[in-house]
């Protein structure tokens, strides 16, 4: 009899876990949930809040400082904003779009390499 009771408890726990997981998925899908999740990720990775992140975008005129395309704090992909930071110090430099931030990373933040790329593109 005890064994059945333990199994029943385990089944009930599993049902509760599934209900809680469904509730969290629904909450995370709300605008408030998405903002809270983004805020938490920014705090953990860069030590800045979503409010500070959005203020930095606003200070840049709402555009990427490199390509000048419009960016958004809550969008992913081409128009999504990324945090550019110095990998040695962790200091946040600015908020470019995701593709421009990836390009900087591809060049390893190396100014000489970027200058050679400019020279190559201009035929010099």
C-alpha positions in Angstrom: 0.0 0.0 0.0 2.8 2.4 0.8 4.3 1.9 -2.7 1.1 3.0 -4.4 0.9 6.1 -2.2 4.5 7.0 -3.1 3.7 6.6 -6.8 0.6 8.6 -6.5 2.6 11.4 -4.8 5.2 11.2 -7.6 2.5 11.4 -10.2 0.9 14.3 -8.5 4.3 16.1 -8.3 4.8 15.5 -12.0 1.3 16.9 -12.8 2.1 20.0 -10.6 5.5 20.5 -12.4 3.8 20.3 -15.8 1.1 22.8 -14.7 3.8 25.2 -13.3 5.9 24.9 -16.5 2.8 25.6 -18.6 2.0 28.7 -16.5 5.6 29.9 -16.8 5.6 29.5 -20.6 2.4 31.5 -20.8 3.8 34.2 -18.5 7.1 34.4 -20.4 5.1 34.9 -23.6 3.5 38.1 -22.3 5.1 41.4 -22.9 5.8 41.9 -19.2 7.4 38.4 -19.1 9.6 39.0 -22.1 10.8 42.4 -20.6 11.5 40.8 -17.3 13.4 37.9 -18.9 15.4 40.4 -21.1 16.2 42.5 -18.0 17.4 39.5 -16.1 19.7 38.4 -19.0 21.2 41.9 -19.4 21.8 42.2 -15.6 23.5 38.8 -15.5 25.6 39.2 -18.7 26.5 42.9 -18.6 25.5 44.4 -15.3 23.0 46.8 -16.9 19.2 46.9 -16.6 16.7 46.9 -19.5 15.9 50.5 -18.7 19.6 51.4 -19.1 19.8 49.4 -22.3 16.8 51.2 -23.7 18.3 54.6 -22.6 21.5 53.8 -24.5 19.5 53.0 -27.6 17.6 56.3 -27.2 20.9 58.2 -26.7 22.0 56.8 -30.1 18.8 58.1 -31.7 17.3 54.7 -31.9 19.7 53.5 -34.6 22.8 51.3 -34.8 25.9 53.5 -34.4 27.6 51.6 -37.2 25.1 51.0 -40.0 22.6 53.6 -38.8 19.6 51.2 -39.2 16.8 51.5 -36.7 17.1 49.0 -33.8 14.9 47.8 -31.0 15.6 46.4 -27.5 13.1 43.7 -27.8 13.6 42.5 -31.4 15.8 39.7 -32.5 17.6 39.4 -35.9 18.5 42.3 -38.3 16.8 45.1 -36.2 17.7 43.6 -32.8 20.0 45.5 -30.5 23.1 43.8 -29.1 25.4 44.9 -26.3 28.9 45.7 -27.6 31.5 45.4 -24.8 35.2 45.3 -24.3 36.1 41.6 -23.7 39.1 42.5 -21.6 37.4 45.0 -19.2 33.7 44.0 -19.6 32.9 47.8 -20.2 29.9 48.3 -22.3 30.8 50.5 -25.4 27.4 50.8 -27.1 24.4 49.1 -28.6 24.8 48.2 -32.3 22.5 46.0 -34.2 23.2 42.3 -34.0 24.8 41.9 -37.4 27.2 44.8 -36.8 28.1 43.5 -33.4 28.8 40.1 -34.9 31.0 41.8 -37.6 33.0 43.5 -34.8 33.4 40.1 -33.1 34.5 38.5 -36.4 37.2 41.0 -36.8 38.2 40.4 -33.1 37.8 44.1 -32.3 41.1 44.6 -34.1 41.5 48.1 -35.4 44.3 47.2 -37.8 42.2 44.4 -39.4 39.3 46.8 -39.7 41.5 49.4 -41.4 42.8 46.7 -43.8 39.1 45.8 -44.6 38.3 49.5 -45.3 41.4 49.7 -47.5 40.3 46.5 -49.3 36.7 47.8 -49.9 37.9 51.2 -51.2 40.4 49.5 -53.5 43.4 51.1 -51.8 
